[in-house]
Amino acid sequence: MRLVALMVGLGLLLAALALSWLAAMGTPLSPHLVIALSVMIVAVMGLSGALMALLFHSSRKGIDDDAGTSG
């Protein structure tokens, strides 16, 4: 769960950086753009964290040890 929280926090930081960069480039920041960009970045980072947590859990429990072996 800590990994997911870390990834969501990183997503918030990246969203702030992306919005700052867009503002510095002179892009008009409509509320729809800000909301869509923020939600998309945080959702992708949260999903990435959740999938990595599942991968680490699977590896720790040995669930994937028999994958690829016949018999």
Summary of the structure (lengths in Angstrom):
residues: 71
radius of gyration: 17.9
end to end distance: 35.3
largest distance: 61.7
contacts: 159
relative contact order: 0.17
helix: 76%
strand: 0%
